[in-house]
Structures are given as C-alpha cells and as structure tokens.
Amino acid sequence: MPTDRPYQAAPDTSHHATTNAETDLANLRQDFPGHRIWRAVRTDGTLGDWVASLHDPAAGVDPTVIQPSAAELREVLEAQSARAPKRRTP
C-alpha cells in the first residue's frame, strides 16, 4: 500500500547500535589487555553476549566471563582485576 509520507515510520538505528557496540568492544579490549574480549553469536547469526577469556593470570581469576552487556562485562572485569593475584616485584 503506497504512502505519501516522505519518511520511514521507524528509522533504522541498526548502524548506530553497531557503531556503539564496536566502540564498546574496542574500549574493553584496550582497557583489559589480559583478556580476549569478543561477542558470542546466536543461532540466528546475530550478536549475543559479551565474553572475556582470560589470557594473563595476573589480570583476573575466572577463565571465562560472560555478561549480557558491555557495561556489565566491564564491571565484572574490574572486580576480576581487583581479585587477581598481584605480582611481586623483586
């Protein structure tokens, strides 16, 4: 059914969501270099949970951390950092 509206009823914001997610991912990777941070992929092919795999034992405690958002993953990784065994300097 044609419409005389010059605009979409619901604007496409998926590009902005992708850009924000990419920025969040880059920031997490920069702030937590002892972890490999990535997004899980759902069965339908869309991006899912945020995942951090521990690669430096001095950076955390749990080998894998999974959270539903970048903000929640950041909170958990900050707590992990505080719980991590500290290296002794000679």
C-alpha positions as CSV (number, residue, x, y, z in Angstrom):
1,M,0.0,0.0,0.0
2,P,1.6,3.3,-1.1
3,T,2.1,6.1,1.4
4,D,2.5,9.8,0.9
5,R,4.9,10.1,3.9
6,P,8.3,11.3,3.0
7,Y,9.9,9.5,5.9
8,Q,10.1,6.0,7.4
9,A,7.7,5.2,10.2
10,A,10.5,3.7,12.2
11,P,14.0,5.0,11.4
12,D,16.8,2.4,11.0
13,T,19.1,2.7,14.0
14,S,20.9,-0.5,13.5
15,H,24.0,1.3,12.2
16,H,24.2,3.4,15.4
17,A,23.9,0.3,17.5
18,T,26.6,-1.5,15.6
19,T,28.9,1.6,15.8
20,N,28.4,1.8,19.6
21,A,29.0,-1.9,20.0
22,E,32.2,-1.7,18.0
23,T,33.3,1.2,20.1
24,D,32.5,-0.6,23.4
25,L,34.4,-3.7,22.2
26,A,37.4,-1.6,21.2
27,N,37.4,0.2,24.6
28,L,37.1,-3.1,26.6
29,R,40.0,-4.6,24.6
30,Q,42.1,-1.6,25.3
31,D,41.3,-1.4,29.0
32,F,41.6,-5.1,29.7
33,P,44.6,-6.4,27.6
34,G,44.9,-9.6,29.8
35,H,41.6,-10.8,28.3
36,R,40.5,-11.7,24.8
37,I,37.1,-10.0,24.5
38,W,34.6,-10.9,21.9
39,R,30.9,-11.2,21.2
40,A,29.1,-14.6,21.1
41,V,27.0,-15.3,18.1
42,R,23.4,-16.5,18.5
43,T,22.0,-19.4,16.4
44,D,20.2,-16.8,14.2
45,G,23.5,-15.2,13.4
46,T,23.0,-12.0,15.5
47,L,25.5,-10.9,18.1
48,G,24.8,-12.1,21.6
49,D,26.5,-12.0,25.0
50,W,29.8,-10.3,25.7
51,V,32.6,-12.7,26.5
52,A,36.1,-12.3,28.1
53,S,38.6,-15.1,28.0
54,L,41.5,-14.8,30.5
55,H,45.0,-15.0,28.9
56,D,47.1,-13.4,31.6
57,P,46.6,-14.9,35.1
58,A,47.7,-11.6,36.6
59,A,44.6,-9.9,35.0
60,G,41.8,-11.9,36.6
61,V,40.7,-15.1,38.3
62,D,37.9,-16.8,36.3
63,P,39.0,-18.2,32.9
64,T,35.8,-17.1,31.1
65,V,33.4,-14.3,32.0
66,I,30.0,-13.9,30.1
67,Q,27.7,-10.9,30.5
68,P,24.7,-9.6,28.5
69,S,26.1,-6.1,28.0
70,A,29.4,-4.3,27.6
71,A,28.8,-2.3,30.8
72,E,28.1,-5.4,32.9
73,L,31.2,-7.1,31.4
74,R,33.3,-4.0,32.4
75,E,32.0,-4.2,36.0
76,V,32.9,-7.9,36.3
77,L,36.3,-7.4,34.7
78,E,37.1,-4.6,37.1
79,A,36.2,-6.8,40.0
80,Q,38.3,-9.6,38.5
81,S,41.3,-7.3,38.3
82,A,40.9,-6.4,42.0
83,R,40.8,-10.2,42.9
84,A,43.7,-11.2,40.7
85,P,46.9,-12.3,42.4
86,K,49.3,-9.4,42.3
87,R,52.8,-10.0,41.0
88,R,55.6,-9.3,43.4
89,T,58.4,-7.0,42.4
90,P,61.9,-8.2,43.3
